[in-house]
Amino acid sequence: MSSPFLSIHLLLHLLLFTSTALSSFICNSTTTATCSSLIGYVPDNETSLSALQSLFQTTLLSLVGANSLPLSTPSSYTVAANKPILISIPCNCSNGNGSSAHVPTYTVKANDTLDNIAINKFGRFVTYQQIATANGIPNPNLITVGQVLWIPLPCSCDPVDGDERVHLAHKVAPQSSLDQIAAEFGVNKSTVMRLNGINDSATLQASQILDVPLRACSSSISSKSLDSGLRLSDGSYAVTANGCVLCNCTSSFRVSCNLQPNGNTSVCPAARKCGNLEFGKSSSSGCEKTTCDYAGYTNSTNLSILTTNYVDSSTCSSGGGSPTSSPSSHAHAVGMNLSRALIFIHILLGTLALRH
């Protein structure tokens, strides 16, 4: 579609975009095919989880997990206008840049322009130039009704200063500052400036998209697992292994997993022991604590859940040992010790509250 006024319309927004939108996030990681990244989407109008599912082509479980909502939260749950909500996206690194792994897609409607799609549909997290480039559109003025576009949202899988991170694409609020953003997300201001190529904090602008590297929980997930790219930030959770395993990021920044209580019993494997321990349970010997930990899954058709013995010796006064993991050939079982049960209290209380 084209209009004699369209080129002027695009030009009017060009200066704004070049000053407020980061072209892409740096992403040089080669350790995983894809990883979990986050978009801090800010809807202009009141919406629902169902509408966000459709727009970003994600799942309800992914949305509630990223935002620490109860598992039973309905898709009709209201999301307030101008309030950030986290969207988990799969991220790919290519040629030093990160972008969402061919999702979401958007089908062009009557009177749409690439500029309108970038601003009004996807909240300035992408520019019309990026959409045009990603979809091989030589003339951004010419798109057709029914055309399916890939929306390349910014993301990254890179570690920061040697540590795994969950990269959040954060939209700067009016009158916000780098000091406020760093304090809100528990990151160093200098790190945010370095990642985003900011030399002077006074140049920060409203609606600018920043790469904010959230601390990721450590886990025992194997690099050979189909969910090797799973990254969880503080307080979030995710359902993985084809809906069979529920993993939480605890306050100690360690991923804790158990079989998903609502998992499909026809797909999820029966509970089996991991050595002398059940999946999710722990035993202590002196100052060391050994846990049968989740290590991922293989073969999504004939599901096999991997486990590993995770040894935590961080409380040992002599030697100052650090946690270690040793692979186990066993798969999976439900079981939860008291300390891990506490992780689910927030989710369960929220579920009960919704029912009443």
PABAMAR-362149 format. One record per residue (C-alpha): residue number from 1; x, y, z. Coordinates in steps of 0.25 Angstrom, whole numbers, m for minus. Layout:
<atoms>
(atom NUM; (X; Y; Z))
...
</atoms>
This chain:
<atoms>
(atom 1; (0; 0; 0))
(atom 2; (5; 14; m3))
(atom 3; (1; 28; m1))
(atom 4; (6; 42; m6))
(atom 5; (7; 46; 9))
(atom 6; (14; 33; 14))
(atom 7; (28; 36; 11))
(atom 8; (26; 49; 18))
(atom 9; (20; 42; 30))
(atom 10; (32; 33; 31))
(atom 11; (41; 44; 30))
(atom 12; (34; 51; 42))
(atom 13; (37; 39; 51))
(atom 14; (51; 37; 46))
(atom 15; (58; 47; 55))
(atom 16; (50; 42; 67))
(atom 17; (54; 27; 64))
(atom 18; (68; 30; 62))
(atom 19; (70; 36; 75))
(atom 20; (61; 28; 84))
(atom 21; (62; 13; 78))
(atom 22; (74; 5; 79))
(atom 23; (76; m2; 66))
(atom 24; (79; m16; 72))
(atom 25; (85; m22; 84))
(atom 26; (100; m27; 84))
(atom 27; (99; m42; 83))
(atom 28; (112; m51; 81))
(atom 29; (108; m63; 88))
(atom 30; (112; m76; 82))
(atom 31; (109; m86; 94))
(atom 32; (94; m88; 91))
(atom 33; (85; m87; 78))
(atom 34; (74; m79; 86))
(atom 35; (73; m73; 99))
(atom 36; (61; m67; 108))
(atom 37; (61; m52; 107))
(atom 38; (50; m42; 112))
(atom 39; (43; m30; 106))
(atom 40; (37; m20; 116))
(atom 41; (25; m17; 108))
(atom 42; (17; m5; 112))
(atom 43; (2; m5; 106))
(atom 44; (m3; 9; 103))
(atom 45; (m17; 4; 106))
(atom 46; (m23; m7; 116))
(atom 47; (m22; m21; 110))
(atom 48; (m22; m35; 114))
(atom 49; (m12; m47; 115))
(atom 50; (m20; m53; 104))
(atom 51; (m18; m41; 95))
(atom 52; (m3; m41; 98))
(atom 53; (m2; m56; 95))
(atom 54; (m8; m53; 81))
(atom 55; (1; m41; 79))
(atom 56; (14; m48; 83))
(atom 57; (10; m62; 79))
(atom 58; (14; m67; 93))
(atom 59; (7; m76; 103))
(atom 60; (m1; m73; 115))
(atom 61; (9; m81; 124))
(atom 62; (20; m73; 119))
(atom 63; (13; m60; 122))
(atom 64; (9; m63; 136))
(atom 65; (23; m69; 139))
(atom 66; (31; m57; 134))
(atom 67; (22; m48; 143))
(atom 68; (21; m57; 155))
(atom 69; (6; m59; 154))
(atom 70; (m1; m71; 159))
(atom 71; (m1; m83; 150))
(atom 72; (m16; m83; 150))
(atom 73; (m17; m68; 145))
(atom 74; (m27; m68; 134))
(atom 75; (m25; m62; 120))
(atom 76; (m35; m51; 122))
(atom 77; (m26; m45; 133))
(atom 78; (m26; m30; 131))
(atom 79; (m13; m23; 128))
(atom 80; (m13; m8; 132))
(atom 81; (m10; 3; 122))
(atom 82; (4; 8; 123))
(atom 83; (9; m3; 133))
(atom 84; (20; m11; 128))
(atom 85; (18; m26; 126))
(atom 86; (29; m36; 123))
(atom 87; (29; m44; 111))
(atom 88; (38; m56; 109))
(atom 89; (44; m57; 95))
(atom 90; (53; m67; 89))
(atom 91; (66; m60; 85))
(atom 92; (76; m63; 73))
(atom 93; (90; m57; 72))
(atom 94; (94; m54; 57))
(atom 95; (106; m45; 52))
(atom 96; (108; m39; 66))
(atom 97; (93; m35; 68))
(atom 98; (82; m42; 75))
(atom 99; (67; m42; 70))
(atom 100; (55; m51; 74))
(atom 101; (55; m64; 67))
(atom 102; (46; m62; 56))
(atom 103; (34; m58; 65))
(atom 104; (25; m51; 66))
(atom 105; (19; m49; 53))
(atom 106; (9; m39; 49))
(atom 107; (m1; m40; 38))
(atom 108; (m3; m26; 31))
(atom 109; (m17; m20; 32))
(atom 110; (m24; m9; 24))
(atom 111; (m17; 5; 26))
(atom 112; (m5; m1; 33))
(atom 113; (9; 5; 30))
(atom 114; (22; m1; 35))
(atom 115; (23; 11; 44))
(atom 116; (9; 9; 50))
(atom 117; (12; m5; 53))
(atom 118; (26; m2; 60))
(atom 119; (20; 9; 68))
(atom 120; (5; 6; 71))
(atom 121; (6; m9; 71))
(atom 122; (20; m13; 77))
(atom 123; (22; 0; 85))
(atom 124; (35; 5; 79))
(atom 125; (43; m8; 82))
(atom 126; (46; m9; 67))
(atom 127; (47; 2; 56))
(atom 128; (40; 1; 43))
(atom 129; (54; 0; 36))
(atom 130; (57; m12; 44))
(atom 131; (44; m19; 40))
(atom 132; (47; m15; 25))
(atom 133; (61; m21; 26))
(atom 134; (57; m34; 33))
(atom 135; (46; m36; 23))
(atom 136; (54; m32; 10))
(atom 137; (45; m21; 7))
(atom 138; (53; m11; m2))
(atom 139; (42; 0; m1))
(atom 140; (36; 2; 13))
(atom 141; (25; 10; 7))
(atom 142; (20; m3; 0))
(atom 143; (13; m14; 8))
(atom 144; (0; m21; 5))
(atom 145; (m12; m26; 13))
(atom 146; (m10; m40; 17))
(atom 147; (5; m39; 17))
(atom 148; (12; m47; 28))
(atom 149; (23; m39; 35))
(atom 150; (34; m44; 44))
(atom 151; (36; m34; 56))
(atom 152; (50; m35; 60))
(atom 153; (50; m31; 75))
(atom 154; (63; m27; 82))
(atom 155; (70; m37; 91))
(atom 156; (83; m44; 95))
(atom 157; (89; m57; 100))
(atom 158; (102; m51; 104))
(atom 159; (108; m53; 118))
(atom 160; (112; m40; 125))
(atom 161; (126; m39; 132))
(atom 162; (126; m54; 131))
(atom 163; (112; m57; 137))
(atom 164; (100; m62; 130))
(atom 165; (89; m51; 129))
(atom 166; (74; m50; 125))
(atom 167; (75; m38; 116))
(atom 168; (63; m29; 117))
(atom 169; (58; m19; 106))
(atom 170; (54; m8; 115))
(atom 171; (46; 4; 110))
(atom 172; (51; 17; 118))
(atom 173; (39; 24; 125))
(atom 174; (37; 39; 124))
(atom 175; (46; 46; 135))
(atom 176; (54; 33; 138))
(atom 177; (69; 33; 140))
(atom 178; (80; 23; 138))
(atom 179; (82; 23; 153))
(atom 180; (67; 20; 155))
(atom 181; (67; 9; 145))
(atom 182; (80; 2; 151))
(atom 183; (74; 3; 165))
(atom 184; (61; m3; 160))
(atom 185; (67; m15; 153))
(atom 186; (79; m17; 162))
(atom 187; (89; m15; 152))
(atom 188; (101; m6; 151))
(atom 189; (99; 8; 144))
(atom 190; (113; 7; 137))
(atom 191; (109; m7; 132))
(atom 192; (96; m2; 126))
(atom 193; (103; 10; 120))
(atom 194; (114; 1; 114))
(atom 195; (104; m9; 108))
(atom 196; (96; 2; 101))
(atom 197; (107; 11; 96))
(atom 198; (104; 23; 106))
(atom 199; (115; 32; 109))
(atom 200; (107; 43; 116))
(atom 201; (95; 39; 125))
(atom 202; (89; 52; 122))
(atom 203; (86; 48; 108))
(atom 204; (76; 38; 112))
(atom 205; (62; 40; 106))
(atom 206; (48; 35; 109))
(atom 207; (44; 23; 100))
(atom 208; (58; 19; 98))
(atom 209; (60; 4; 98))
(atom 210; (71; m1; 107))
(atom 211; (78; m14; 109))
(atom 212; (77; m17; 124))
(atom 213; (85; m30; 128))
(atom 214; (77; m36; 139))
(atom 215; (84; m46; 148))
(atom 216; (81; m60; 144))
(atom 217; (79; m72; 153))
(atom 218; (89; m83; 152))
(atom 219; (85; m96; 148))
(atom 220; (89; m110; 145))
(atom 221; (83; m111; 131))
(atom 222; (92; m118; 121))
(atom 223; (97; m111; 109))
(atom 224; (91; m123; 102))
(atom 225; (77; m121; 107))
(atom 226; (66; m116; 98))
(atom 227; (64; m105; 108))
(atom 228; (78; m102; 109))
(atom 229; (75; m87; 107))
(atom 230; (66; m86; 118))
(atom 231; (69; m73; 126))
(atom 232; (61; m69; 139))
(atom 233; (62; m56; 146))
(atom 234; (59; m54; 161))
(atom 235; (45; m58; 165))
(atom 236; (41; m63; 152))
(atom 237; (37; m77; 148))
(atom 238; (35; m85; 135))
(atom 239; (29; m98; 131))
(atom 240; (38; m106; 122))
(atom 241; (40; m121; 117))
(atom 242; (27; m121; 109))
(atom 243; (19; m116; 121))
(atom 244; (25; m126; 130))
(atom 245; (35; m119; 139))
(atom 246; (32; m106; 147))
(atom 247; (45; m98; 150))
(atom 248; (46; m86; 159))
(atom 249; (57; m75; 161))
(atom 250; (59; m75; 176))
(atom 251; (63; m64; 185))
(atom 252; (77; m70; 186))
(atom 253; (78; m69; 171))
(atom 254; (77; m84; 168))
(atom 255; (68; m91; 159))
(atom 256; (59; m101; 166))
(atom 257; (51; m111; 158))
(atom 258; (40; m121; 161))
(atom 259; (30; m129; 152))
(atom 260; (19; m119; 148))
(atom 261; (6; m123; 157))
(atom 262; (m3; m121; 145))
(atom 263; (6; m128; 134))
(atom 264; (0; m137; 124))
(atom 265; (1; m151; 130))
(atom 266; (1; m157; 116))
(atom 267; (13; m149; 112))
(atom 268; (21; m147; 125))
(atom 269; (30; m159; 129))
(atom 270; (27; m167; 142))
(atom 271; (34; m163; 154))
(atom 272; (47; m170; 156))
(atom 273; (59; m168; 166))
(atom 274; (72; m161; 163))
(atom 275; (82; m170; 170))
(atom 276; (77; m171; 184))
(atom 277; (69; m158; 183))
(atom 278; (56; m154; 177))
(atom 279; (56; m143; 167))
(atom 280; (56; m130; 175))
(atom 281; (60; m136; 188))
(atom 282; (72; m134; 196))
(atom 283; (81; m141; 206))
(atom 284; (92; m135; 215))
(atom 285; (105; m140; 219))
(atom 286; (113; m131; 229))
(atom 287; (113; m117; 223))
(atom 288; (110; m122; 209))
(atom 289; (96; m123; 203))
(atom 290; (93; m132; 191))
(atom 291; (81; m130; 182))
(atom 292; (75; m138; 171))
(atom 293; (74; m126; 161))
(atom 294; (68; m124; 148))
(atom 295; (78; m125; 136))
(atom 296; (68; m123; 124))
(atom 297; (61; m132; 115))
(atom 298; (63; m139; 102))
(atom 299; (54; m145; 91))
(atom 300; (42; m137; 91))
(atom 301; (34; m149; 85))
(atom 302; (38; m159; 95))
(atom 303; (41; m150; 106))
(atom 304; (53; m153; 115))
(atom 305; (56; m144; 127))
(atom 306; (71; m142; 131))
(atom 307; (76; m141; 145))
(atom 308; (89; m138; 152))
(atom 309; (94; m139; 166))
(atom 310; (96; m124; 171))
(atom 311; (106; m123; 183))
(atom 312; (105; m110; 190))
(atom 313; (117; m108; 200))
(atom 314; (116; m93; 201))
(atom 315; (113; m94; 216))
(atom 316; (126; m102; 219))
(atom 317; (135; m93; 227))
(atom 318; (148; m100; 224))
(atom 319; (152; m100; 210))
(atom 320; (141; m91; 205))
(atom 321; (136; m101; 195))
(atom 322; (127; m97; 184))
(atom 323; (114; m104; 179))
(atom 324; (118; m115; 169))
(atom 325; (110; m124; 160))
(atom 326; (112; m138; 155))
(atom 327; (104; m144; 144))
(atom 328; (94; m155; 147))
(atom 329; (88; m165; 137))
(atom 330; (75; m166; 144))
(atom 331; (62; m158; 140))
(atom 332; (52; m151; 148))
(atom 333; (42; m152; 159))
(atom 334; (34; m143; 167))
(atom 335; (38; m140; 181))
(atom 336; (40; m127; 188))
(atom 337; (47; m124; 201))
(atom 338; (42; m113; 211))
(atom 339; (51; m102; 206))
(atom 340; (47; m104; 192))
(atom 341; (32; m105; 195))
(atom 342; (33; m91; 200))
(atom 343; (36; m86; 186))
(atom 344; (22; m90; 182))
(atom 345; (14; m83; 193))
(atom 346; (13; m70; 186))
(atom 347; (7; m77; 174))
(atom 348; (m2; m86; 182))
(atom 349; (m7; m74; 190))
(atom 350; (m10; m66; 178))
(atom 351; (m17; m78; 172))
(atom 352; (m26; m79; 184))
(atom 353; (m29; m64; 184))
(atom 354; (m33; m65; 169))
(atom 355; (m43; m76; 173))
(atom 356; (m49; m68; 184))
</atoms>
